[in-house]
């Protein structure tokens, strides 16, 4: 399915509204700058760009998978956003395993981790992202 610029704009609008009033680690940078950075790291892949805009909205807002579909985001992309959403109680290894099974989720998650590593992570976060990157970069279809 060909992704249109209007769908990219919709994803950006949904993410901007979902993250309104949220800030990154330092409490200064608006949170939307994180999805924007992830979009910038996935290249020209428009499916990946849509998922990159939306990758944190289910975790960080009241939006649901159903509300994304109702807003006009294609169900196959919403599935990837759901896959990338870490839910409470989910083991990190199991979470990464699910992502590793989807080339699109893997691509966006790697871009997400690289963005997080460039954003002043703690020592503990650096170890977590390094371990996750090694897992995902080595994943095969």
N, CA, C and O atoms as a GROMACS GRO file, in nm:
protein
  564
    1UNK      N    1   0.085  -0.119   0.000
    1UNK     CA    2   0.000   0.000   0.000
    1UNK      C    3   0.089   0.124   0.000
    1UNK      O    4   0.182   0.134   0.079
    2UNK      N    5   0.060   0.216  -0.088
    2UNK     CA    6   0.136   0.338  -0.099
    2UNK      C    7   0.094   0.435   0.012
    2UNK      O    8  -0.024   0.466   0.026
    3UNK      N    9   0.191   0.483   0.090
    3UNK     CA   10   0.163   0.577   0.198
    3UNK      C   11   0.169   0.719   0.141
    3UNK      O   12   0.266   0.758   0.076
    4UNK      N   13   0.063   0.793   0.167
    4UNK     CA   14   0.056   0.930   0.115
    4UNK      C   15   0.115   1.029   0.215
    4UNK      O   16   0.129   0.999   0.334
    5UNK      N   17   0.150   1.146   0.164
    5UNK     CA   18   0.199   1.252   0.251
    5UNK      C   19   0.091   1.292   0.351
    5UNK      O   20   0.122   1.331   0.464
    6UNK      N   21  -0.036   1.284   0.311
    6UNK     CA   22  -0.143   1.321   0.404
    6UNK      C   23  -0.149   1.222   0.521
    6UNK      O   24  -0.185   1.262   0.632
    7UNK      N   25  -0.116   1.094   0.497
    7UNK     CA   26  -0.113   0.998   0.607
    7UNK      C   27   0.004   1.028   0.701
    7UNK      O   28  -0.009   1.016   0.823
    8UNK      N   29   0.116   1.068   0.645
    8UNK     CA   30   0.230   1.109   0.728
    8UNK      C   31   0.193   1.231   0.812
    8UNK      O   32   0.225   1.237   0.931
    9UNK      N   33   0.125   1.326   0.751
    9UNK     CA   34   0.080   1.445   0.824
    9UNK      C   35  -0.018   1.408   0.935
    9UNK      O   36  -0.013   1.465   1.044
   10UNK      N   37  -0.106   1.313   0.908
   10UNK     CA   38  -0.201   1.267   1.009
   10UNK      C   39  -0.127   1.203   1.126
   10UNK      O   40  -0.159   1.232   1.242
   11UNK      N   41  -0.030   1.118   1.098
   11UNK     CA   42   0.048   1.054   1.203
   11UNK      C   43   0.121   1.159   1.287
   11UNK      O   44   0.125   1.149   1.410
   12UNK      N   45   0.178   1.258   1.221
   12UNK     CA   46   0.249   1.365   1.293
   12UNK      C   47   0.152   1.444   1.381
   12UNK      O   48   0.184   1.477   1.495
   13UNK      N   49   0.034   1.473   1.329
   13UNK     CA   50  -0.067   1.548   1.404
   13UNK      C   51  -0.113   1.467   1.527
   13UNK      O   52  -0.123   1.522   1.636
   14UNK      N   53  -0.140   1.340   1.509
   14UNK     CA   54  -0.182   1.253   1.620
   14UNK      C   55  -0.073   1.251   1.727
   14UNK      O   56  -0.102   1.266   1.846
   15UNK      N   57   0.052   1.232   1.685
   15UNK     CA   58   0.164   1.226   1.781
   15UNK      C   59   0.180   1.359   1.854
   15UNK      O   60   0.201   1.361   1.975
   16UNK      N   61   0.171   1.469   1.780
   16UNK     CA   62   0.187   1.602   1.840
   16UNK      C   63   0.080   1.626   1.946
   16UNK      O   64   0.109   1.677   2.054
   17UNK      N   65  -0.043   1.590   1.914
   17UNK     CA   66  -0.152   1.608   2.010
   17UNK      C   67  -0.138   1.512   2.129
   17UNK      O   68  -0.162   1.550   2.243
   18UNK      N   69  -0.099   1.388   2.102
   18UNK     CA   70  -0.085   1.287   2.208
   18UNK      C   71   0.025   1.323   2.308
   18UNK      O   72   0.013   1.294   2.427
   19UNK      N   73   0.131   1.387   2.259
   19UNK     CA   74   0.246   1.420   2.345
   19UNK      C   75   0.242   1.565   2.394
   19UNK      O   76   0.338   1.611   2.455
   20UNK      N   77   0.134   1.635   2.367
   20UNK     CA   78   0.120   1.775   2.410
   20UNK      C   79   0.144   1.786   2.561
   20UNK      O   80   0.084   1.712   2.640
   21UNK      N   81   0.231   1.879   2.600
   21UNK     CA   82   0.258   1.900   2.743
   21UNK      C   83   0.356   1.802   2.803
   21UNK      O   84   0.386   1.811   2.922
   22UNK      N   85   0.408   1.707   2.723
   22UNK     CA   86   0.506   1.610   2.772
   22UNK      C   87   0.647   1.656   2.733
   22UNK      O   88   0.666   1.721   2.629
   23UNK      N   89   0.744   1.622   2.817
   23UNK     CA   90   0.882   1.665   2.792
   23UNK      C   91   0.977   1.547   2.803
   23UNK      O   92   0.946   1.446   2.866
   24UNK      N   93   1.094   1.562   2.740
   24UNK     CA   94   1.198   1.460   2.747
   24UNK      C   95   1.263   1.462   2.884
   24UNK      O   96   1.224   1.539   2.971
   25UNK      N   97   1.361   1.377   2.902
   25UNK     CA   98   1.428   1.356   3.030
   25UNK      C   99   1.460   1.482   3.108
   25UNK      O  100   1.434   1.488   3.228
   26UNK      N  101   1.514   1.585   3.043
   26UNK     CA  102   1.557   1.706   3.113
   26UNK      C  103   1.442   1.798   3.153
   26UNK      O  104   1.462   1.894   3.226
   27UNK      N  105   1.321   1.768   3.105
   27UNK     CA  106   1.206   1.851   3.137
   27UNK      C  107   1.199   1.981   3.060
   27UNK      O  108   1.115   2.066   3.090
   28UNK      N  109   1.285   1.998   2.959
   28UNK     CA  110   1.288   2.122   2.882
   28UNK      C  111   1.242   2.098   2.737
   28UNK      O  112   1.161   2.174   2.684
   29UNK      N  113   1.295   1.994   2.676
   29UNK     CA  114   1.266   1.965   2.535
   29UNK      C  115   1.129   1.899   2.523
   29UNK      O  116   1.103   1.798   2.588
   30UNK      N  117   1.040   1.958   2.439
   30UNK     CA  118   0.909   1.894   2.419
   30UNK      C  119   0.926   1.750   2.369
   30UNK      O  120   1.012   1.723   2.285
   31UNK      N  121   0.844   1.659   2.420
   31UNK     CA  122   0.857   1.517   2.388
   31UNK      C  123   0.847   1.490   2.238
   31UNK      O  124   0.911   1.398   2.189
   32UNK      N  125   0.768   1.569   2.166
   32UNK     CA  126   0.748   1.544   2.022
   32UNK      C  127   0.880   1.546   1.946
   32UNK      O  128   0.889   1.491   1.836
   33UNK      N  129   0.982   1.608   2.003
   33UNK     CA  130   1.112   1.610   1.936
   33UNK      C  131   1.173   1.469   1.928
   33UNK      O  132   1.254   1.441   1.840
   34UNK      N  133   1.134   1.381   2.021
   34UNK     CA  134   1.184   1.243   2.015
   34UNK      C  135   1.126   1.168   1.894
   34UNK      O  136   1.203   1.114   1.814
   35UNK      N  137   0.993   1.162   1.878
   35UNK     CA  138   0.942   1.096   1.757
   35UNK      C  139   0.995   1.162   1.628
   35UNK      O  140   1.023   1.093   1.530
   36UNK      N  141   1.009   1.295   1.630
   36UNK     CA  142   1.063   1.365   1.512
   36UNK      C  143   1.204   1.313   1.481
   36UNK      O  144   1.237   1.291   1.364
   37UNK      N  145   1.287   1.293   1.584
   37UNK     CA  146   1.423   1.242   1.564
   37UNK      C  147   1.420   1.098   1.512
   37UNK      O  148   1.501   1.062   1.426
   38UNK      N  149   1.328   1.018   1.562
   38UNK     CA  150   1.317   0.879   1.516
   38UNK      C  151   1.276   0.877   1.369
   38UNK      O  152   1.331   0.800   1.291
   39UNK      N  153   1.180   0.961   1.331
   39UNK     CA  154   1.139   0.972   1.190
   39UNK      C  155   1.262   1.005   1.104
   39UNK      O  156   1.280   0.949   0.997
   40UNK      N  157   1.344   1.096   1.153
   40UNK     CA  158   1.464   1.136   1.078
   40UNK      C  159   1.565   1.025   1.062
   40UNK      O  160   1.650   1.032   0.973
   41UNK      N  161   1.558   0.922   1.145
   41UNK     CA  162   1.654   0.812   1.140
   41UNK      C  163   1.607   0.692   1.057
   41UNK      O  164   1.686   0.601   1.032
   42UNK      N  165   1.481   0.691   1.014
   42UNK     CA  166   1.432   0.573   0.940
   42UNK      C  167   1.442   0.588   0.789
   42UNK      O  168   1.406   0.497   0.715
   43UNK      N  169   1.491   0.702   0.742
   43UNK     CA  170   1.509   0.721   0.599
   43UNK      C  171   1.378   0.750   0.528
   43UNK      O  172   1.285   0.806   0.586
   44UNK      N  173   1.372   0.712   0.400
   44UNK     CA  174   1.257   0.746   0.315
   44UNK      C  175   1.142   0.648   0.323
   44UNK      O  176   1.043   0.664   0.252
   45UNK      N  177   1.151   0.548   0.406
   45UNK     CA  178   1.048   0.446   0.422
   45UNK      C  179   0.925   0.508   0.490
   45UNK      O  180   0.926   0.534   0.611
   46UNK      N  181   0.822   0.533   0.412
   46UNK     CA  182   0.705   0.604   0.466
   46UNK      C  183   0.628   0.522   0.569
   46UNK      O  184   0.574   0.578   0.664
   47UNK      N  185   0.621   0.390   0.552
   47UNK     CA  186   0.559   0.306   0.656
   47UNK      C  187   0.633   0.327   0.788
   47UNK      O  188   0.571   0.346   0.892
   48UNK      N  189   0.766   0.322   0.781
   48UNK     CA  190   0.848   0.340   0.902
   48UNK      C  191   0.829   0.480   0.960
   48UNK      O  192   0.830   0.496   1.082
   49UNK      N  193   0.813   0.579   0.875
   49UNK     CA  194   0.792   0.716   0.923
   49UNK      C  195   0.661   0.727   1.000
   49UNK      O  196   0.656   0.791   1.105
   50UNK      N  197   0.556   0.666   0.948
   50UNK     CA  198   0.425   0.669   1.018
   50UNK      C  199   0.439   0.601   1.154
   50UNK      O  200   0.396   0.656   1.255
   51UNK      N  201   0.500   0.483   1.157
   51UNK     CA  202   0.518   0.410   1.283
   51UNK      C  203   0.608   0.490   1.377
   51UNK      O  204   0.583   0.494   1.498
   52UNK      N  205   0.712   0.553   1.324
   52UNK     CA  206   0.803   0.632   1.407
   52UNK      C  207   0.729   0.747   1.476
   52UNK      O  208   0.751   0.772   1.595
   53UNK      N  209   0.644   0.816   1.404
   53UNK     CA  210   0.565   0.924   1.466
   53UNK      C  211   0.481   0.869   1.580
   53UNK      O  212   0.466   0.935   1.684
   54UNK      N  213   0.426   0.750   1.563
   54UNK     CA  214   0.326   0.697   1.657
   54UNK      C  215   0.382   0.599   1.760
   54UNK      O  216   0.307   0.550   1.844
   55UNK      N  217   0.511   0.570   1.756
   55UNK     CA  218   0.565   0.456   1.834
   55UNK      C  219   0.546   0.468   1.985
   55UNK      O  220   0.548   0.366   2.054
   56UNK      N  221   0.528   0.587   2.038
   56UNK     CA  222   0.511   0.603   2.183
   56UNK      C  223   0.370   0.646   2.224
   56UNK      O  224   0.343   0.659   2.344
   57UNK      N  225   0.280   0.670   2.129
   57UNK     CA  226   0.150   0.729   2.167
   57UNK      C  227   0.063   0.636   2.252
   57UNK      O  228  -0.010   0.684   2.339
   58UNK      N  229   0.071   0.505   2.229
   58UNK     CA  230  -0.013   0.415   2.308
   58UNK      C  231   0.037   0.405   2.452
   58UNK      O  232  -0.042   0.388   2.545
   59UNK      N  233   0.170   0.416   2.469
   59UNK     CA  234   0.229   0.412   2.603
   59UNK      C  235   0.206   0.541   2.679
   59UNK      O  236   0.184   0.539   2.800
   60UNK      N  237   0.210   0.654   2.609
   60UNK     CA  238   0.218   0.784   2.674
   60UNK      C  239   0.092   0.869   2.669
   60UNK      O  240   0.095   0.986   2.709
   61UNK      N  241  -0.017   0.813   2.620
   61UNK     CA  242  -0.141   0.891   2.610
   61UNK      C  243  -0.260   0.797   2.628
   61UNK      O  244  -0.244   0.677   2.650
   62UNK      N  245  -0.377   0.853   2.619
   62UNK     CA  246  -0.498   0.772   2.633
   62UNK      C  247  -0.542   0.708   2.503
   62UNK      O  248  -0.647   0.643   2.498
   63UNK      N  249  -0.464   0.725   2.398
   63UNK     CA  250  -0.501   0.666   2.269
   63UNK      C  251  -0.491   0.514   2.273
   63UNK      O  252  -0.412   0.457   2.348
   64UNK      N  253  -0.573   0.450   2.191
   64UNK     CA  254  -0.574   0.304   2.179
   64UNK      C  255  -0.548   0.267   2.034
   64UNK      O  256  -0.553   0.352   1.945
   65UNK      N  257  -0.521   0.140   2.012
   65UNK     CA  258  -0.505   0.090   1.875
   65UNK      C  259  -0.631   0.121   1.795
   65UNK      O  260  -0.624   0.163   1.679
   66UNK      N  261  -0.746   0.099   1.857
   66UNK     CA  262  -0.874   0.123   1.789
   66UNK      C  263  -0.888   0.270   1.750
   66UNK      O  264  -0.936   0.301   1.640
   67UNK      N  265  -0.847   0.361   1.839
   67UNK     CA  266  -0.861   0.503   1.807
   67UNK      C  267  -0.768   0.544   1.693
   67UNK      O  268  -0.800   0.634   1.616
   68UNK      N  269  -0.653   0.478   1.682
   68UNK     CA  270  -0.563   0.507   1.570
   68UNK      C  271  -0.625   0.462   1.438
   68UNK      O  272  -0.620   0.535   1.339
   69UNK      N  273  -0.684   0.343   1.438
   69UNK     CA  274  -0.750   0.294   1.316
   69UNK      C  275  -0.867   0.386   1.281
   69UNK      O  276  -0.885   0.422   1.164
   70UNK      N  277  -0.946   0.423   1.380
   70UNK     CA  278  -1.060   0.512   1.356
   70UNK      C  279  -1.015   0.647   1.302
   70UNK      O  280  -1.087   0.710   1.224
   71UNK      N  281  -0.896   0.693   1.343
   71UNK     CA  282  -0.844   0.822   1.295
   71UNK      C  283  -0.795   0.813   1.150
   71UNK      O  284  -0.774   0.916   1.086
   72UNK      N  285  -0.777   0.689   1.099
   72UNK     CA  286  -0.735   0.674   0.961
   72UNK      C  287  -0.598   0.612   0.940
   72UNK      O  288  -0.549   0.607   0.828
   73UNK      N  289  -0.536   0.564   1.048
   73UNK     CA  290  -0.407   0.495   1.034
   73UNK      C  291  -0.436   0.351   0.992
   73UNK      O  292  -0.514   0.283   1.057
   74UNK      N  293  -0.372   0.304   0.884
   74UNK     CA  294  -0.399   0.168   0.837
   74UNK      C  295  -0.371   0.063   0.945
   74UNK      O  296  -0.274   0.073   1.020
   75UNK      N  297  -0.457  -0.037   0.952
   75UNK     CA  298  -0.449  -0.140   1.056
   75UNK      C  299  -0.314  -0.211   1.058
   75UNK      O  300  -0.264  -0.245   1.165
   76UNK      N  301  -0.253  -0.234   0.941
   76UNK     CA  302  -0.124  -0.305   0.940
   76UNK      C  303  -0.014  -0.223   1.006
   76UNK      O  304   0.081  -0.279   1.061
   77UNK      N  305  -0.025  -0.090   1.002
   77UNK     CA  306   0.073  -0.005   1.069
   77UNK      C  307   0.041   0.006   1.218
   77UNK      O  308   0.133   0.013   1.301
   78UNK      N  309  -0.086   0.008   1.252
   78UNK     CA  310  -0.126   0.011   1.393
   78UNK      C  311  -0.076  -0.116   1.463
   78UNK      O  312  -0.034  -0.111   1.578
   79UNK      N  313  -0.081  -0.229   1.393
   79UNK     CA  314  -0.030  -0.356   1.450
   79UNK      C  315   0.116  -0.342   1.490
   79UNK      O  316   0.158  -0.393   1.594
   80UNK      N  317   0.194  -0.272   1.408
   80UNK     CA  318   0.336  -0.252   1.438
   80UNK      C  319   0.352  -0.158   1.558
   80UNK      O  320   0.438  -0.180   1.643
   81UNK      N  321   0.269  -0.053   1.564
   81UNK     CA  322   0.272   0.038   1.679
   81UNK      C  323   0.240  -0.040   1.807
   81UNK      O  324   0.306  -0.021   1.910
   82UNK      N  325   0.142  -0.128   1.801
   82UNK     CA  326   0.105  -0.210   1.916
   82UNK      C  327   0.223  -0.300   1.955
   82UNK      O  328   0.254  -0.314   2.074
   83UNK      N  329   0.288  -0.359   1.858
   83UNK     CA  330   0.403  -0.446   1.882
   83UNK      C  331   0.514  -0.368   1.954
   83UNK      O  332   0.585  -0.423   2.037
   84UNK      N  333   0.529  -0.241   1.920
   84UNK     CA  334   0.634  -0.157   1.978
   84UNK      C  335   0.596  -0.098   2.114
   84UNK      O  336   0.678  -0.032   2.178
   85UNK      N  337   0.473  -0.120   2.157
   85UNK     CA  338   0.426  -0.064   2.283
   85UNK      C  339   0.457  -0.160   2.396
   85UNK      O  340   0.404  -0.271   2.402
   86UNK      N  341   0.545  -0.116   2.486
   86UNK     CA  342   0.580  -0.200   2.601
   86UNK      C  343   0.474  -0.180   2.708
   86UNK      O  344   0.454  -0.069   2.757
   87UNK      N  345   0.408  -0.287   2.742
   87UNK     CA  346   0.302  -0.279   2.844
   87UNK      C  347   0.359  -0.320   2.979
   87UNK      O  348   0.455  -0.397   2.988
   88UNK      N  349   0.297  -0.268   3.083
   88UNK     CA  350   0.342  -0.297   3.219
   88UNK      C  351   0.342  -0.447   3.243
   88UNK      O  352   0.248  -0.517   3.206
   89UNK      N  353   0.448  -0.495   3.304
   89UNK     CA  354   0.456  -0.636   3.335
   89UNK      C  355   0.517  -0.720   3.224
   89UNK      O  356   0.545  -0.839   3.244
   90UNK      N  357   0.538  -0.661   3.106
   90UNK     CA  358   0.599  -0.734   2.996
   90UNK      C  359   0.749  -0.741   3.016
   90UNK      O  360   0.814  -0.640   3.040
   91UNK      N  361   0.803  -0.859   3.008
   91UNK     CA  362   0.947  -0.881   3.018
   91UNK      C  363   1.016  -0.816   2.898
   91UNK      O  364   0.970  -0.830   2.785
   92UNK      N  365   1.126  -0.744   2.923
   92UNK     CA  366   1.197  -0.672   2.818
   92UNK      C  367   1.245  -0.767   2.707
   92UNK      O  368   1.237  -0.733   2.589
   93UNK      N  369   1.294  -0.884   2.746
   93UNK     CA  370   1.341  -0.981   2.646
   93UNK      C  371   1.226  -1.027   2.555
   93UNK      O  372   1.242  -1.036   2.434
   94UNK      N  373   1.111  -1.054   2.616
   94UNK     CA  374   0.993  -1.096   2.538
   94UNK      C  375   0.947  -0.983   2.447
   94UNK      O  376   0.907  -1.007   2.333
   95UNK      N  377   0.953  -0.861   2.497
   95UNK     CA  378   0.917  -0.742   2.419
   95UNK      C  379   1.008  -0.732   2.296
   95UNK      O  380   0.960  -0.713   2.184
   96UNK      N  381   1.139  -0.743   2.317
   96UNK     CA  382   1.234  -0.736   2.205
   96UNK      C  383   1.214  -0.852   2.108
   96UNK      O  384   1.229  -0.835   1.986
   97UNK      N  385   1.181  -0.968   2.160
   97UNK     CA  386   1.157  -1.085   2.075
   97UNK      C  387   1.043  -1.058   1.977
   97UNK      O  388   1.052  -1.091   1.859
   98UNK      N  389   0.935  -0.998   2.027
   98UNK     CA  390   0.822  -0.963   1.941
   98UNK      C  391   0.861  -0.864   1.834
   98UNK      O  392   0.823  -0.879   1.718
   99UNK      N  393   0.939  -0.764   1.871
   99UNK     CA  394   0.984  -0.663   1.775
   99UNK      C  395   1.077  -0.725   1.672
   99UNK      O  396   1.069  -0.692   1.554
  100UNK      N  397   1.164  -0.815   1.716
  100UNK     CA  398   1.260  -0.879   1.626
  100UNK      C  399   1.191  -0.954   1.512
  100UNK      O  400   1.249  -0.972   1.405
  101UNK      N  401   1.069  -0.998   1.536
  101UNK     CA  402   0.996  -1.074   1.435
  101UNK      C  403   0.932  -0.990   1.325
  101UNK      O  404   0.874  -1.045   1.231
  102UNK      N  405   0.942  -0.859   1.336
  102UNK     CA  406   0.884  -0.769   1.235
  102UNK      C  407   0.992  -0.676   1.183
  102UNK      O  408   1.048  -0.598   1.259
  103UNK      N  409   1.022  -0.684   1.054
  103UNK     CA  410   1.126  -0.599   0.995
  103UNK      C  411   1.095  -0.451   1.017
  103UNK      O  412   1.185  -0.372   1.045
  104UNK      N  413   0.968  -0.413   1.004
  104UNK     CA  414   0.930  -0.273   1.019
  104UNK      C  415   0.946  -0.228   1.165
  104UNK      O  416   1.002  -0.122   1.191
  105UNK      N  417   0.898  -0.308   1.259
  105UNK     CA  418   0.912  -0.274   1.401
  105UNK      C  419   1.060  -0.267   1.439
  105UNK      O  420   1.102  -0.179   1.513
  106UNK      N  421   1.137  -0.361   1.387
  106UNK     CA  422   1.280  -0.366   1.417
  106UNK      C  423   1.349  -0.238   1.368
  106UNK      O  424   1.429  -0.178   1.440
  107UNK      N  425   1.318  -0.198   1.246
  107UNK     CA  426   1.379  -0.078   1.189
  107UNK      C  427   1.348   0.046   1.274
  107UNK      O  428   1.438   0.125   1.303
  108UNK      N  429   1.222   0.061   1.313
  108UNK     CA  430   1.182   0.178   1.391
  108UNK      C  431   1.240   0.170   1.533
  108UNK      O  432   1.283   0.272   1.587
  109UNK      N  433   1.242   0.052   1.593
  109UNK     CA  434   1.294   0.038   1.730
  109UNK      C  435   1.443   0.067   1.733
  109UNK      O  436   1.491   0.128   1.828
  110UNK      N  437   1.517   0.024   1.633
  110UNK     CA  438   1.660   0.056   1.627
  110UNK      C  439   1.678   0.207   1.618
  110UNK      O  440   1.763   0.263   1.688
  111UNK      N  441   1.600   0.273   1.534
  111UNK     CA  442   1.607   0.420   1.524
  111UNK      C  443   1.569   0.485   1.657
  111UNK      O  444   1.628   0.586   1.696
  112UNK      N  445   1.471   0.428   1.726
  112UNK     CA  446   1.427   0.478   1.857
  112UNK      C  447   1.540   0.466   1.958
  112UNK      O  448   1.569   0.560   2.032
  113UNK      N  449   1.604   0.350   1.962
  113UNK     CA  450   1.713   0.329   2.058
  113UNK      C  451   1.831   0.422   2.029
  113UNK      O  452   1.892   0.475   2.122
  114UNK      N  453   1.864   0.440   1.902
  114UNK     CA  454   1.973   0.532   1.866
  114UNK      C  455   1.939   0.675   1.909
  114UNK      O  456   2.025   0.748   1.958
  115UNK      N  457   1.814   0.714   1.891
  115UNK     CA  458   1.769   0.846   1.934
  115UNK      C  459   1.780   0.858   2.087
  115UNK      O  460   1.824   0.961   2.138
  116UNK      N  461   1.739   0.754   2.158
  116UNK     CA  462   1.748   0.755   2.304
  116UNK      C  463   1.894   0.764   2.352
  116UNK      O  464   1.924   0.833   2.449
  117UNK      N  465   1.982   0.694   2.283
  117UNK     CA  466   2.124   0.697   2.320
  117UNK      C  467   2.185   0.835   2.295
  117UNK      O  468   2.281   0.873   2.362
  118UNK      N  469   2.131   0.909   2.199
  118UNK     CA  470   2.182   1.042   2.167
  118UNK      C  471   2.123   1.150   2.258
  118UNK      O  472   2.153   1.268   2.242
  119UNK      N  473   2.039   1.110   2.352
  119UNK     CA  474   1.961   1.205   2.431
  119UNK      C  475   1.995   1.199   2.580
  119UNK      O  476   1.906   1.210   2.664
  120UNK      N  477   2.122   1.182   2.613
  120UNK     CA  478   2.167   1.186   2.752
  120UNK      C  479   2.109   1.078   2.842
  120UNK      O  480   2.057   1.110   2.949
  121UNK      N  481   2.118   0.952   2.801
  121UNK     CA  482   2.064   0.845   2.885
  121UNK      C  483   2.149   0.820   3.009
  121UNK      O  484   2.267   0.857   3.013
  122UNK      N  485   2.090   0.758   3.109
  122UNK     CA  486   2.165   0.717   3.228
  122UNK      C  487   2.251   0.596   3.191
  122UNK      O  488   2.236   0.537   3.084
  123UNK      N  489   2.341   0.562   3.281
  123UNK     CA  490   2.427   0.444   3.261
  123UNK      C  491   2.341   0.318   3.241
  123UNK      O  492   2.367   0.236   3.153
  124UNK      N  493   2.238   0.304   3.325
  124UNK     CA  494   2.149   0.188   3.318
  124UNK      C  495   2.077   0.184   3.183
  124UNK      O  496   2.066   0.078   3.121
  125UNK      N  497   2.028   0.300   3.137
  125UNK     CA  498   1.960   0.307   3.007
  125UNK      C  499   2.057   0.273   2.894
  125UNK      O  500   2.020   0.204   2.799
  126UNK      N  501   2.180   0.322   2.904
  126UNK     CA  502   2.279   0.291   2.799
  126UNK      C  503   2.301   0.141   2.787
  126UNK      O  504   2.307   0.087   2.676
  127UNK      N  505   2.313   0.073   2.900
  127UNK     CA  506   2.332  -0.073   2.897
  127UNK      C  507   2.210  -0.142   2.835
  127UNK      O  508   2.223  -0.233   2.754
  128UNK      N  509   2.091  -0.096   2.875
  128UNK     CA  510   1.967  -0.155   2.823
  128UNK      C  511   1.958  -0.136   2.670
  128UNK      O  512   1.929  -0.232   2.598
  129UNK      N  513   1.983  -0.014   2.622
  129UNK     CA  514   1.974   0.011   2.478
  129UNK      C  515   2.082  -0.063   2.401
  129UNK      O  516   2.057  -0.114   2.291
  130UNK      N  517   2.203  -0.070   2.458
  130UNK     CA  518   2.311  -0.142   2.390
  130UNK      C  519   2.274  -0.290   2.374
  130UNK      O  520   2.293  -0.348   2.267
  131UNK      N  521   2.221  -0.349   2.480
  131UNK     CA  522   2.179  -0.489   2.476
  131UNK      C  523   2.066  -0.507   2.374
  131UNK      O  524   2.066  -0.603   2.296
  132UNK      N  525   1.971  -0.416   2.376
  132UNK     CA  526   1.859  -0.422   2.282
  132UNK      C  527   1.904  -0.408   2.138
  132UNK      O  528   1.857  -0.479   2.050
  133UNK      N  529   1.996  -0.314   2.114
  133UNK     CA  530   2.048  -0.296   1.977
  133UNK      C  531   2.119  -0.421   1.928
  133UNK      O  532   2.100  -0.463   1.814
  134UNK      N  533   2.201  -0.479   2.015
  134UNK     CA  534   2.270  -0.602   1.974
  134UNK      C  535   2.170  -0.712   1.939
  134UNK      O  536   2.190  -0.787   1.844
  135UNK      N  537   2.063  -0.720   2.015
  135UNK     CA  538   1.958  -0.821   1.989
  135UNK      C  539   1.890  -0.795   1.856
  135UNK      O  540   1.871  -0.887   1.776
  136UNK      N  541   1.853  -0.670   1.831
  136UNK     CA  542   1.775  -0.638   1.712
  136UNK      C  543   1.859  -0.632   1.585
  136UNK      O  544   1.812  -0.671   1.478
  137UNK      N  545   1.980  -0.586   1.595
  137UNK     CA  546   2.067  -0.579   1.477
  137UNK      C  547   2.101  -0.719   1.430
  137UNK      O  548   2.120  -0.742   1.310
  138UNK      N  549   2.109  -0.813   1.524
  138UNK     CA  550   2.141  -0.952   1.488
  138UNK      C  551   2.019  -1.034   1.448
  138UNK      O  552   2.032  -1.151   1.411
  139UNK      N  553   1.901  -0.973   1.456
  139UNK     CA  554   1.777  -1.049   1.426
  139UNK      C  555   1.765  -1.076   1.278
  139UNK      O  556   1.805  -0.995   1.194
  140UNK      N  557   1.710  -1.190   1.248
  140UNK     CA  558   1.684  -1.227   1.109
  140UNK      C  559   1.535  -1.245   1.088
  140UNK      O  560   1.460  -1.269   1.183
  141UNK      N  561   1.496  -1.234   0.965
  141UNK     CA  562   1.353  -1.251   0.930
  141UNK      C  563   1.310  -1.391   0.959
  141UNK      O  564   1.193  -1.425   0.936
   0.00000   0.00000   0.00000
